[in-house]
Amino acid sequence: MPPSLPALWHPALRRFVDDHHTLIRELADGFSAPLHFVFPEPFADNVAAFQQVLAEHGIAGRTFYAKKANKARCFVRACAESGIGVDVASTGEFADALAAGVRGADIGVSGPAKASDLLMLAVMHDALVAVDSLDELARLAAMARNQRRAARVLLRMQPADQKRSRFGWMDDALESALAFCVSNQPHLRFEGLSFHLSGYSAQARCTQAGRAVRACVAARARGLSPRMIDIGGGFAMSYVRESDWQAFLATHQPHDYHAGKTFEGFYPYYQAPFGAAMLDAILGGVPDGETRSLAALLDEHDLQLMLEPGRALLDQAGFTVFAVQGVKDRDGYGIATVNGTSFSVSEQWFASEFLPDPELLPAVRDTQGTPYRACIGGASCLDSDMLTWRKVAFPQRPRAGDLLLYPNTAGYQMDSNESPFHELPLPPKIVVTLAGDRPRWRIDRISPFSGA
């Protein structure tokens, strides 16, 4: 039996797919392109879950949505409506957040060696800027001084186990940066420390946050007034059940992939804890070298917690639909070609594979059909343009005109790697709201600032 990975589904989205095949097909036919369906309501539910964890621990905290995870305007508007912030890294993202109703003071600006235009936006709109070089800190201070304003600053720490990273201040450099902040008051308003960790360990984030707490306490002794710790993103997300994930890892082989394709690794499609439960584990954990929980340390030192989830807020907030253009039979399996490219399912950006099983929505259901294994290729001339290298077992042989649905793609899969190669159109995003007696849809508004 070939390995399979059926996706977990939000009940409301599952009902939408099961009950509205006709609407999905009409939209796919009407736009004549792959489509991304996005759902603001699950996004808002995920925001509320994170906020609830902060409240249960009695922690003053702020959630900032990492906008790079999905460009859809509807999610930024949901941030404004939910009262959370947005993390941006370009003038286009900054302007789009403002246009969606997010206040400047609720915008965090990250990224290395930021452009002067972006720093000016941050200064003029009272945004919070994460900095990790003395050169940028000096530029920001000069800009704020010229505008007779104070720039809000976080200093980004380099975690002890990420010495090879190009991001963050090492210990000695951080001391110099703090001294610079002291000598450039009031034009630099040092508000705290930030860090970003690779991987998905709750304990690692808890421990690094404990180090940041101690560094903030030391900074106060120098006359500064830090008030927050930013623990970044990297909140785990689960796409499939644990039993299915473990069975897949134990059984998949190169012959289960077209051309015997192999991968160095995959995103961990099952993880625990994930989402808001991972935040609960971070706050309830005890940092290495401490005797009390991180939540207790934050409370003792009157420090807020800032976090920047992206993928975790987009869990169950969207899926992607492609139309089958044709199927070619090979030795024991088929190659289904769809009306788009792998640039629209961005796990290929990491030389990997988006593993949750795509679903076949046939134009005509074959009650006598037999299971058929097929990989999924894109419409370009590139041999490597494969949406799914794995030979997925479908309940019947796909045919031209059938639809293939990729589940739970809102987090990073929809537009991190998009390209109109061959002049193929970029998939539009269709915003679906499920409140009321029937689904309602509209095209997501394209930002006039992003060049999209």
TORKOL-4160 file (C-alpha; in steps of 0.2 Angstrom, whole numbers, padded with zeros to 4 digits, m for minus):
452
<pt num="1" X="0000" Y="0000" Z="0000"/>
<pt num="2" X="0008" Y="0017" Z="m0005"/>
<pt num="3" X="0010" Y="0029" Z="0009"/>
<pt num="4" X="m0004" Y="0043" Z="0011"/>
<pt num="5" X="m0006" Y="0059" Z="0021"/>
<pt num="6" X="m0024" Y="0064" Z="0022"/>
<pt num="7" X="m0025" Y="0082" Z="0028"/>
<pt num="8" X="m0033" Y="0088" Z="0044"/>
<pt num="9" X="m0047" Y="0100" Z="0040"/>
<pt num="10" X="m0057" Y="0114" Z="0049"/>
<pt num="11" X="m0075" Y="0107" Z="0050"/>
<pt num="12" X="m0082" Y="0123" Z="0041"/>
<pt num="13" X="m0070" Y="0122" Z="0027"/>
<pt num="14" X="m0073" Y="0103" Z="0025"/>
<pt num="15" X="m0091" Y="0107" Z="0024"/>
<pt num="16" X="m0088" Y="0120" Z="0011"/>
<pt num="17" X="m0078" Y="0109" Z="0000"/>
<pt num="18" X="m0090" Y="0094" Z="0002"/>
<pt num="19" X="m0106" Y="0105" Z="m0001"/>
<pt num="20" X="m0101" Y="0117" Z="m0014"/>
<pt num="21" X="m0092" Y="0108" Z="m0028"/>
<pt num="22" X="m0102" Y="0117" Z="m0040"/>
<pt num="23" X="m0097" Y="0134" Z="m0034"/>
<pt num="24" X="m0079" Y="0129" Z="m0033"/>
<pt num="25" X="m0080" Y="0123" Z="m0051"/>
<pt num="26" X="m0089" Y="0139" Z="m0057"/>
<pt num="27" X="m0075" Y="0150" Z="m0050"/>
<pt num="28" X="m0061" Y="0139" Z="m0057"/>
<pt num="29" X="m0069" Y="0139" Z="m0074"/>
<pt num="30" X="m0073" Y="0158" Z="m0073"/>
<pt num="31" X="m0056" Y="0163" Z="m0069"/>
<pt num="32" X="m0048" Y="0150" Z="m0080"/>
<pt num="33" X="m0033" Y="0149" Z="m0069"/>
<pt num="34" X="m0027" Y="0141" Z="m0053"/>
<pt num="35" X="m0036" Y="0149" Z="m0038"/>
<pt num="36" X="m0032" Y="0152" Z="m0020"/>
<pt num="37" X="m0047" Y="0151" Z="m0008"/>
<pt num="38" X="m0044" Y="0161" Z="0008"/>
<pt num="39" X="m0054" Y="0162" Z="0024"/>
<pt num="40" X="m0053" Y="0176" Z="0036"/>
<pt num="41" X="m0063" Y="0168" Z="0050"/>
<pt num="42" X="m0051" Y="0154" Z="0054"/>
<pt num="43" X="m0037" Y="0167" Z="0054"/>
<pt num="44" X="m0047" Y="0177" Z="0067"/>
<pt num="45" X="m0050" Y="0161" Z="0077"/>
<pt num="46" X="m0031" Y="0158" Z="0077"/>
<pt num="47" X="m0028" Y="0176" Z="0083"/>
<pt num="48" X="m0040" Y="0174" Z="0097"/>
<pt num="49" X="m0032" Y="0157" Z="0103"/>
<pt num="50" X="m0015" Y="0166" Z="0104"/>
<pt num="51" X="m0023" Y="0180" Z="0114"/>
<pt num="52" X="m0032" Y="0169" Z="0125"/>
<pt num="53" X="m0016" Y="0160" Z="0130"/>
<pt num="54" X="m0008" Y="0177" Z="0135"/>
<pt num="55" X="m0023" Y="0181" Z="0145"/>
<pt num="56" X="m0023" Y="0165" Z="0154"/>
<pt num="57" X="m0005" Y="0167" Z="0160"/>
<pt num="58" X="m0009" Y="0185" Z="0165"/>
<pt num="59" X="0004" Y="0192" Z="0153"/>
<pt num="60" X="0003" Y="0209" Z="0144"/>
<pt num="61" X="0007" Y="0204" Z="0126"/>
<pt num="62" X="0006" Y="0208" Z="0108"/>
<pt num="63" X="0003" Y="0197" Z="0093"/>
<pt num="64" X="0011" Y="0204" Z="0077"/>
<pt num="65" X="0006" Y="0194" Z="0061"/>
<pt num="66" X="0021" Y="0190" Z="0050"/>
<pt num="67" X="0014" Y="0197" Z="0034"/>
<pt num="68" X="0027" Y="0188" Z="0023"/>
<pt num="69" X="0017" Y="0172" Z="0026"/>
<pt num="70" X="0003" Y="0177" Z="0014"/>
<pt num="71" X="0000" Y="0193" Z="0004"/>
<pt num="72" X="m0019" Y="0193" Z="0005"/>
<pt num="73" X="m0026" Y="0209" Z="0010"/>
<pt num="74" X="m0040" Y="0201" Z="0019"/>
<pt num="75" X="m0028" Y="0194" Z="0033"/>
<pt num="76" X="m0021" Y="0211" Z="0036"/>
<pt num="77" X="m0038" Y="0219" Z="0037"/>
<pt num="78" X="m0042" Y="0205" Z="0050"/>
<pt num="79" X="m0027" Y="0210" Z="0060"/>
<pt num="80" X="m0034" Y="0228" Z="0061"/>
<pt num="81" X="m0051" Y="0221" Z="0066"/>
<pt num="82" X="m0044" Y="0210" Z="0079"/>
<pt num="83" X="m0033" Y="0224" Z="0086"/>
<pt num="84" X="m0016" Y="0215" Z="0083"/>
<pt num="85" X="m0001" Y="0221" Z="0074"/>
<pt num="86" X="0008" Y="0217" Z="0058"/>
<pt num="87" X="0026" Y="0213" Z="0055"/>
<pt num="88" X="0033" Y="0220" Z="0039"/>
<pt num="89" X="0050" Y="0221" Z="0030"/>
<pt num="90" X="0047" Y="0233" Z="0015"/>
<pt num="91" X="0039" Y="0249" Z="0011"/>
<pt num="92" X="0025" Y="0240" Z="0001"/>
<pt num="93" X="0021" Y="0229" Z="0016"/>
<pt num="94" X="0021" Y="0244" Z="0027"/>
<pt num="95" X="0009" Y="0254" Z="0016"/>
<pt num="96" X="m0002" Y="0240" Z="0013"/>
<pt num="97" X="m0004" Y="0237" Z="0032"/>
<pt num="98" X="m0008" Y="0256" Z="0034"/>
<pt num="99" X="m0021" Y="0255" Z="0020"/>
<pt num="100" X="m0029" Y="0240" Z="0028"/>
<pt num="101" X="m0032" Y="0250" Z="0044"/>
<pt num="102" X="m0017" Y="0245" Z="0055"/>
<pt num="103" X="m0010" Y="0259" Z="0065"/>
<pt num="104" X="0008" Y="0264" Z="0063"/>
<pt num="105" X="0011" Y="0260" Z="0081"/>
<pt num="106" X="0005" Y="0243" Z="0078"/>
<pt num="107" X="0017" Y="0239" Z="0064"/>
<pt num="108" X="0034" Y="0230" Z="0067"/>
<pt num="109" X="0048" Y="0232" Z="0055"/>
<pt num="110" X="0061" Y="0219" Z="0053"/>
<pt num="111" X="0074" Y="0213" Z="0041"/>
<pt num="112" X="0093" Y="0217" Z="0038"/>
<pt num="113" X="0100" Y="0234" Z="0033"/>
<pt num="114" X="0083" Y="0242" Z="0030"/>
<pt num="115" X="0081" Y="0255" Z="0016"/>
<pt num="116" X="0080" Y="0273" Z="0021"/>
<pt num="117" X="0062" Y="0275" Z="0014"/>
<pt num="118" X="0057" Y="0261" Z="0025"/>
<pt num="119" X="0065" Y="0268" Z="0041"/>
<pt num="120" X="0057" Y="0285" Z="0037"/>
<pt num="121" X="0040" Y="0277" Z="0036"/>
<pt num="122" X="0044" Y="0269" Z="0053"/>
<pt num="123" X="0050" Y="0285" Z="0061"/>
<pt num="124" X="0035" Y="0295" Z="0055"/>
<pt num="125" X="0022" Y="0283" Z="0059"/>
<pt num="126" X="0029" Y="0278" Z="0076"/>
<pt num="127" X="0032" Y="0260" Z="0071"/>
<pt num="128" X="0044" Y="0248" Z="0081"/>
<pt num="129" X="0060" Y="0244" Z="0072"/>
<pt num="130" X="0071" Y="0229" Z="0075"/>
<pt num="131" X="0089" Y="0233" Z="0072"/>
<pt num="132" X="0105" Y="0222" Z="0072"/>
<pt num="133" X="0119" Y="0233" Z="0066"/>
<pt num="134" X="0127" Y="0249" Z="0072"/>
<pt num="135" X="0127" Y="0256" Z="0055"/>
<pt num="136" X="0108" Y="0255" Z="0054"/>
<pt num="137" X="0106" Y="0261" Z="0072"/>
<pt num="138" X="0116" Y="0276" Z="0068"/>
<pt num="139" X="0105" Y="0280" Z="0052"/>
<pt num="140" X="0089" Y="0278" Z="0062"/>
<pt num="141" X="0095" Y="0290" Z="0076"/>
<pt num="142" X="0101" Y="0303" Z="0063"/>
<pt num="143" X="0084" Y="0302" Z="0054"/>
<pt num="144" X="0074" Y="0303" Z="0070"/>
<pt num="145" X="0085" Y="0318" Z="0076"/>
<pt num="146" X="0082" Y="0327" Z="0059"/>
<pt num="147" X="0063" Y="0324" Z="0061"/>
<pt num="148" X="0063" Y="0329" Z="0079"/>
<pt num="149" X="0055" Y="0313" Z="0084"/>
<pt num="150" X="0060" Y="0297" Z="0094"/>
<pt num="151" X="0062" Y="0281" Z="0084"/>
<pt num="152" X="0056" Y="0265" Z="0093"/>
<pt num="153" X="0069" Y="0252" Z="0093"/>
<pt num="154" X="0071" Y="0233" Z="0097"/>
<pt num="155" X="0089" Y="0226" Z="0097"/>
<pt num="156" X="0089" Y="0209" Z="0089"/>
<pt num="157" X="0100" Y="0196" Z="0099"/>
<pt num="158" X="0109" Y="0182" Z="0091"/>
<pt num="159" X="0105" Y="0166" Z="0100"/>
<pt num="160" X="0119" Y="0157" Z="0108"/>
<pt num="161" X="0117" Y="0142" Z="0097"/>
<pt num="162" X="0115" Y="0151" Z="0080"/>
<pt num="163" X="0133" Y="0159" Z="0079"/>
<pt num="164" X="0133" Y="0156" Z="0060"/>
<pt num="165" X="0118" Y="0167" Z="0057"/>
<pt num="166" X="0120" Y="0183" Z="0049"/>
<pt num="167" X="0106" Y="0191" Z="0060"/>
<pt num="168" X="0107" Y="0197" Z="0077"/>
<pt num="169" X="0120" Y="0206" Z="0089"/>
<pt num="170" X="0133" Y="0195" Z="0097"/>
<pt num="171" X="0136" Y="0199" Z="0116"/>
<pt num="172" X="0150" Y="0211" Z="0114"/>
<pt num="173" X="0141" Y="0220" Z="0100"/>
<pt num="174" X="0125" Y="0221" Z="0109"/>
<pt num="175" X="0134" Y="0230" Z="0123"/>
<pt num="176" X="0140" Y="0243" Z="0111"/>
<pt num="177" X="0122" Y="0245" Z="0104"/>
<pt num="178" X="0115" Y="0247" Z="0121"/>
<pt num="179" X="0128" Y="0261" Z="0125"/>
<pt num="180" X="0124" Y="0269" Z="0108"/>
<pt num="181" X="0105" Y="0269" Z="0114"/>
<pt num="182" X="0110" Y="0277" Z="0130"/>
<pt num="183" X="0120" Y="0291" Z="0122"/>
<pt num="184" X="0107" Y="0295" Z="0109"/>
<pt num="185" X="0092" Y="0297" Z="0120"/>
<pt num="186" X="0079" Y="0304" Z="0117"/>
<pt num="187" X="0080" Y="0301" Z="0098"/>
<pt num="188" X="0081" Y="0282" Z="0101"/>
<pt num="189" X="0068" Y="0275" Z="0112"/>
<pt num="190" X="0075" Y="0257" Z="0117"/>
<pt num="191" X="0059" Y="0246" Z="0120"/>
<pt num="192" X="0067" Y="0229" Z="0122"/>
<pt num="193" X="0075" Y="0214" Z="0114"/>
<pt num="194" X="0070" Y="0202" Z="0100"/>
<pt num="195" X="0076" Y="0186" Z="0093"/>
<pt num="196" X="0072" Y="0173" Z="0080"/>
<pt num="197" X="0075" Y="0155" Z="0082"/>
<pt num="198" X="0075" Y="0142" Z="0068"/>
<pt num="199" X="0067" Y="0125" Z="0072"/>
<pt num="200" X="0051" Y="0123" Z="0082"/>
<pt num="201" X="0057" Y="0120" Z="0100"/>
<pt num="202" X="0046" Y="0128" Z="0113"/>
<pt num="203" X="0060" Y="0125" Z="0126"/>
<pt num="204" X="0073" Y="0133" Z="0116"/>
<pt num="205" X="0062" Y="0149" Z="0114"/>
<pt num="206" X="0058" Y="0148" Z="0133"/>
<pt num="207" X="0077" Y="0148" Z="0137"/>
<pt num="208" X="0081" Y="0162" Z="0125"/>
<pt num="209" X="0067" Y="0172" Z="0131"/>
<pt num="210" X="0074" Y="0170" Z="0149"/>
<pt num="211" X="0091" Y="0176" Z="0143"/>
<pt num="212" X="0082" Y="0191" Z="0135"/>
<pt num="213" X="0073" Y="0195" Z="0152"/>
<pt num="214" X="0090" Y="0196" Z="0161"/>
<pt num="215" X="0097" Y="0207" Z="0147"/>
<pt num="216" X="0083" Y="0219" Z="0149"/>
<pt num="217" X="0086" Y="0219" Z="0168"/>
<pt num="218" X="0104" Y="0224" Z="0165"/>
<pt num="219" X="0099" Y="0237" Z="0152"/>
<pt num="220" X="0088" Y="0245" Z="0165"/>
<pt num="221" X="0103" Y="0247" Z="0176"/>
<pt num="222" X="0111" Y="0258" Z="0162"/>
<pt num="223" X="0097" Y="0270" Z="0162"/>
<pt num="224" X="0087" Y="0262" Z="0148"/>
<pt num="225" X="0068" Y="0257" Z="0150"/>
<pt num="226" X="0065" Y="0241" Z="0140"/>
<pt num="227" X="0047" Y="0235" Z="0142"/>
<pt num="228" X="0046" Y="0220" Z="0130"/>
<pt num="229" X="0053" Y="0204" Z="0124"/>
<pt num="230" X="0050" Y="0199" Z="0106"/>
<pt num="231" X="0051" Y="0180" Z="0103"/>
<pt num="232" X="0048" Y="0180" Z="0084"/>
<pt num="233" X="0039" Y="0167" Z="0075"/>
<pt num="234" X="0042" Y="0149" Z="0071"/>
<pt num="235" X="0026" Y="0142" Z="0080"/>
<pt num="236" X="0023" Y="0124" Z="0075"/>
<pt num="237" X="0009" Y="0119" Z="0064"/>
<pt num="238" X="0001" Y="0102" Z="0061"/>
<pt num="239" X="m0006" Y="0097" Z="0044"/>
<pt num="240" X="m0009" Y="0079" Z="0047"/>
<pt num="241" X="m0013" Y="0066" Z="0061"/>
<pt num="242" X="0002" Y="0059" Z="0071"/>
<pt num="243" X="m0002" Y="0041" Z="0066"/>
<pt num="244" X="m0002" Y="0046" Z="0047"/>
<pt num="245" X="0014" Y="0056" Z="0049"/>
<pt num="246" X="0023" Y="0042" Z="0058"/>
<pt num="247" X="0017" Y="0029" Z="0045"/>
<pt num="248" X="0022" Y="0039" Z="0031"/>
<pt num="249" X="0040" Y="0042" Z="0038"/>
<pt num="250" X="0042" Y="0023" Z="0041"/>
<pt num="251" X="0036" Y="0018" Z="0024"/>
<pt num="252" X="0039" Y="0030" Z="0010"/>
<pt num="253" X="0053" Y="0025" Z="m0002"/>
<pt num="254" X="0061" Y="0033" Z="m0018"/>
<pt num="255" X="0050" Y="0023" Z="m0029"/>
<pt num="256" X="0035" Y="0032" Z="m0022"/>
<pt num="257" X="0041" Y="0047" Z="m0031"/>
<pt num="258" X="0042" Y="0051" Z="m0049"/>
<pt num="259" X="0060" Y="0048" Z="m0056"/>
<pt num="260" X="0065" Y="0041" Z="m0039"/>
<pt num="261" X="0066" Y="0059" Z="m0033"/>
<pt num="262" X="0074" Y="0060" Z="m0015"/>
<pt num="263" X="0074" Y="0075" Z="m0003"/>
<pt num="264" X="0085" Y="0080" Z="0011"/>
<pt num="265" X="0071" Y="0083" Z="0022"/>
<pt num="266" X="0053" Y="0089" Z="0024"/>
<pt num="267" X="0043" Y="0101" Z="0035"/>
<pt num="268" X="0037" Y="0091" Z="0050"/>
<pt num="269" X="0019" Y="0090" Z="0045"/>
<pt num="270" X="0014" Y="0083" Z="0062"/>
<pt num="271" X="0020" Y="0093" Z="0077"/>
<pt num="272" X="0015" Y="0094" Z="0096"/>
<pt num="273" X="0012" Y="0106" Z="0104"/>
<pt num="274" X="0008" Y="0118" Z="0089"/>
<pt num="275" X="m0001" Y="0135" Z="0087"/>
<pt num="276" X="m0007" Y="0143" Z="0103"/>
<pt num="277" X="m0003" Y="0127" Z="0113"/>
<pt num="278" X="0015" Y="0130" Z="0109"/>
<pt num="279" X="0014" Y="0148" Z="0116"/>
<pt num="280" X="0007" Y="0140" Z="0132"/>
<pt num="281" X="0022" Y="0128" Z="0133"/>
<pt num="282" X="0034" Y="0143" Z="0131"/>
<pt num="283" X="0026" Y="0153" Z="0144"/>
<pt num="284" X="0024" Y="0139" Z="0156"/>
<pt num="285" X="0041" Y="0132" Z="0153"/>
<pt num="286" X="0056" Y="0136" Z="0165"/>
<pt num="287" X="0071" Y="0144" Z="0155"/>
<pt num="288" X="0087" Y="0135" Z="0158"/>
<pt num="289" X="0096" Y="0142" Z="0173"/>
<pt num="290" X="0080" Y="0148" Z="0181"/>
<pt num="291" X="0069" Y="0141" Z="0194"/>
<pt num="292" X="0052" Y="0149" Z="0189"/>
<pt num="293" X="0042" Y="0149" Z="0173"/>
<pt num="294" X="0045" Y="0162" Z="0159"/>
<pt num="295" X="0028" Y="0169" Z="0163"/>
<pt num="296" X="0033" Y="0172" Z="0181"/>
<pt num="297" X="0049" Y="0181" Z="0175"/>
<pt num="298" X="0040" Y="0192" Z="0163"/>
<pt num="299" X="0027" Y="0197" Z="0177"/>
<pt num="300" X="0041" Y="0200" Z="0190"/>
<pt num="301" X="0050" Y="0212" Z="0179"/>
<pt num="302" X="0035" Y="0220" Z="0171"/>
<pt num="303" X="0039" Y="0215" Z="0153"/>
<pt num="304" X="0027" Y="0212" Z="0139"/>
<pt num="305" X="0029" Y="0198" Z="0127"/>
<pt num="306" X="0028" Y="0201" Z="0108"/>
<pt num="307" X="0027" Y="0187" Z="0096"/>
<pt num="308" X="0026" Y="0186" Z="0077"/>
<pt num="309" X="0017" Y="0170" Z="0071"/>
<pt num="310" X="0014" Y="0169" Z="0052"/>
<pt num="311" X="0010" Y="0151" Z="0047"/>
<pt num="312" X="0002" Y="0147" Z="0063"/>
<pt num="313" X="m0011" Y="0161" Z="0061"/>
<pt num="314" X="m0015" Y="0155" Z="0044"/>
<pt num="315" X="m0018" Y="0137" Z="0049"/>
<pt num="316" X="m0034" Y="0131" Z="0040"/>
<pt num="317" X="m0036" Y="0148" Z="0032"/>
<pt num="318" X="m0035" Y="0143" Z="0014"/>
<pt num="319" X="m0033" Y="0130" Z="0000"/>
<pt num="320" X="m0028" Y="0130" Z="m0018"/>
<pt num="321" X="m0037" Y="0123" Z="m0033"/>
<pt num="322" X="m0029" Y="0118" Z="m0050"/>
<pt num="323" X="m0037" Y="0111" Z="m0065"/>
<pt num="324" X="m0031" Y="0095" Z="m0074"/>
<pt num="325" X="m0026" Y="0098" Z="m0092"/>
<pt num="326" X="m0021" Y="0080" Z="m0096"/>
<pt num="327" X="m0014" Y="0064" Z="m0089"/>
<pt num="328" X="0000" Y="0053" Z="m0096"/>
<pt num="329" X="0001" Y="0035" Z="m0091"/>
<pt num="330" X="0018" Y="0029" Z="m0086"/>
<pt num="331" X="0024" Y="0012" Z="m0080"/>
<pt num="332" X="0012" Y="0009" Z="m0066"/>
<pt num="333" X="0007" Y="0027" Z="m0063"/>
<pt num="334" X="0002" Y="0043" Z="m0072"/>
<pt num="335" X="0008" Y="0061" Z="m0073"/>
<pt num="336" X="m0006" Y="0073" Z="m0072"/>
<pt num="337" X="m0002" Y="0090" Z="m0079"/>
<pt num="338" X="m0012" Y="0105" Z="m0071"/>
<pt num="339" X="m0015" Y="0123" Z="m0077"/>
<pt num="340" X="m0002" Y="0131" Z="m0067"/>
<pt num="341" X="0016" Y="0128" Z="m0060"/>
<pt num="342" X="0025" Y="0123" Z="m0045"/>
<pt num="343" X="0029" Y="0141" Z="m0041"/>
<pt num="344" X="0012" Y="0142" Z="m0034"/>
<pt num="345" X="0015" Y="0129" Z="m0021"/>
<pt num="346" X="0030" Y="0136" Z="m0013"/>
<pt num="347" X="0038" Y="0122" Z="m0003"/>
<pt num="348" X="0048" Y="0119" Z="m0019"/>
<pt num="349" X="0057" Y="0135" Z="m0014"/>
<pt num="350" X="0065" Y="0125" Z="0000"/>
<pt num="351" X="0070" Y="0111" Z="m0012"/>
<pt num="352" X="0056" Y="0100" Z="m0004"/>
<pt num="353" X="0038" Y="0094" Z="m0006"/>
<pt num="354" X="0021" Y="0100" Z="0000"/>
<pt num="355" X="0016" Y="0083" Z="0007"/>
<pt num="356" X="m0002" Y="0083" Z="0012"/>
<pt num="357" X="m0012" Y="0073" Z="0000"/>
<pt num="358" X="m0021" Y="0084" Z="m0014"/>
<pt num="359" X="m0039" Y="0079" Z="m0017"/>
<pt num="360" X="m0047" Y="0075" Z="m0033"/>
<pt num="361" X="m0063" Y="0084" Z="m0037"/>
<pt num="362" X="m0069" Y="0075" Z="m0053"/>
<pt num="363" X="m0080" Y="0083" Z="m0066"/>
<pt num="364" X="m0089" Y="0065" Z="m0067"/>
<pt num="365" X="m0087" Y="0053" Z="m0052"/>
<pt num="366" X="m0083" Y="0036" Z="m0058"/>
<pt num="367" X="m0092" Y="0024" Z="m0047"/>
<pt num="368" X="m0083" Y="0009" Z="m0055"/>
<pt num="369" X="m0066" Y="0018" Z="m0054"/>
<pt num="370" X="m0051" Y="0009" Z="m0047"/>
<pt num="371" X="m0037" Y="0018" Z="m0037"/>
<pt num="372" X="m0024" Y="0027" Z="m0048"/>
<pt num="373" X="m0007" Y="0033" Z="m0043"/>
<pt num="374" X="m0001" Y="0050" Z="m0051"/>
<pt num="375" X="0011" Y="0063" Z="m0048"/>
<pt num="376" X="0007" Y="0081" Z="m0052"/>
<pt num="377" X="0017" Y="0091" Z="m0065"/>
<pt num="378" X="0016" Y="0110" Z="m0069"/>
<pt num="379" X="0012" Y="0117" Z="m0086"/>
<pt num="380" X="0029" Y="0124" Z="m0090"/>
<pt num="381" X="0043" Y="0117" Z="m0100"/>
<pt num="382" X="0054" Y="0113" Z="m0085"/>
<pt num="383" X="0057" Y="0095" Z="m0081"/>
<pt num="384" X="0058" Y="0100" Z="m0063"/>
<pt num="385" X="0041" Y="0109" Z="m0063"/>
<pt num="386" X="0033" Y="0097" Z="m0052"/>
<pt num="387" X="0019" Y="0102" Z="m0039"/>
<pt num="388" X="0019" Y="0084" Z="m0032"/>
<pt num="389" X="0033" Y="0072" Z="m0035"/>
<pt num="390" X="0025" Y="0059" Z="m0025"/>
<pt num="391" X="0014" Y="0046" Z="m0033"/>
<pt num="392" X="m0003" Y="0050" Z="m0024"/>
<pt num="393" X="m0016" Y="0037" Z="m0024"/>
<pt num="394" X="m0032" Y="0045" Z="m0031"/>
<pt num="395" X="m0049" Y="0035" Z="m0030"/>
<pt num="396" X="m0050" Y="0036" Z="m0049"/>
<pt num="397" X="m0039" Y="0041" Z="m0064"/>
<pt num="398" X="m0039" Y="0060" Z="m0066"/>
<pt num="399" X="m0046" Y="0067" Z="m0082"/>
<pt num="400" X="m0044" Y="0084" Z="m0091"/>
<pt num="401" X="m0057" Y="0096" Z="m0083"/>
<pt num="402" X="m0055" Y="0088" Z="m0066"/>
<pt num="403" X="m0050" Y="0099" Z="m0051"/>
<pt num="404" X="m0036" Y="0095" Z="m0039"/>
<pt num="405" X="m0037" Y="0103" Z="m0022"/>
<pt num="406" X="m0022" Y="0106" Z="m0011"/>
<pt num="407" X="m0027" Y="0108" Z="0007"/>
<pt num="408" X="m0021" Y="0121" Z="0020"/>
<pt num="409" X="m0010" Y="0131" Z="0009"/>
<pt num="410" X="m0012" Y="0148" Z="0016"/>
<pt num="411" X="0004" Y="0148" Z="0026"/>
<pt num="412" X="0019" Y="0152" Z="0014"/>
<pt num="413" X="0013" Y="0140" Z="0000"/>
<pt num="414" X="0002" Y="0153" Z="m0009"/>
<pt num="415" X="0014" Y="0167" Z="m0014"/>
<pt num="416" X="0031" Y="0165" Z="m0007"/>
<pt num="417" X="0038" Y="0159" Z="m0024"/>
<pt num="418" X="0025" Y="0164" Z="m0036"/>
<pt num="419" X="0030" Y="0168" Z="m0054"/>
<pt num="420" X="0021" Y="0172" Z="m0070"/>
<pt num="421" X="0032" Y="0160" Z="m0080"/>
<pt num="422" X="0027" Y="0157" Z="m0098"/>
<pt num="423" X="0015" Y="0172" Z="m0095"/>
<pt num="424" X="0004" Y="0161" Z="m0086"/>
<pt num="425" X="m0007" Y="0171" Z="m0074"/>
<pt num="426" X="m0004" Y="0172" Z="m0055"/>
<pt num="427" X="m0018" Y="0163" Z="m0046"/>
<pt num="428" X="m0030" Y="0176" Z="m0039"/>
<pt num="429" X="m0036" Y="0175" Z="m0021"/>
<pt num="430" X="m0054" Y="0172" Z="m0018"/>
<pt num="431" X="m0060" Y="0178" Z="m0001"/>
<pt num="432" X="m0074" Y="0167" Z="0006"/>
<pt num="433" X="m0084" Y="0171" Z="0021"/>
<pt num="434" X="m0095" Y="0157" Z="0029"/>
<pt num="435" X="m0106" Y="0166" Z="0041"/>
<pt num="436" X="m0124" Y="0167" Z="0036"/>
<pt num="437" X="m0135" Y="0155" Z="0026"/>
<pt num="438" X="m0123" Y="0153" Z="0012"/>
<pt num="439" X="m0105" Y="0156" Z="0007"/>
<pt num="440" X="m0101" Y="0173" Z="0000"/>
<pt num="441" X="m0085" Y="0176" Z="m0010"/>
<pt num="442" X="m0076" Y="0191" Z="m0017"/>
<pt num="443" X="m0059" Y="0194" Z="m0025"/>
<pt num="444" X="m0045" Y="0199" Z="m0013"/>
<pt num="445" X="m0041" Y="0217" Z="m0016"/>
<pt num="446" X="m0023" Y="0218" Z="m0024"/>
<pt num="447" X="m0012" Y="0231" Z="m0015"/>
<pt num="448" X="m0008" Y="0246" Z="m0025"/>
<pt num="449" X="0008" Y="0247" Z="m0016"/>
<pt num="450" X="0016" Y="0230" Z="m0018"/>
<pt num="451" X="0017" Y="0230" Z="m0037"/>
<pt num="452" X="0007" Y="0214" Z="m0038"/>
